Amino acid sequence: MQEQVILECTEAKKEGKPVSRYITFRNKKTVTERIEKKKYNPFLKRHTVHKEIK
């Protein structure tokens, strides 16, 4: 069963810049913990860690 989740940048808030968000999917049955991925943040112009938010 696929669930849609939103990933939000963790470093942008610390630097006072706008946060970047990505939408992805995960399988609720096989992946029970929250997702962390390195994604591109266009406001910081580099790849940063994005964590799943509620």
Buried (B, 14 or more C-beta within 10 A) or exposed (E): EEEEBBBBBBBBEEEEEEBBEBEBEBEEEEEEEEBEEEBEBEEBEEEBEBEBEE
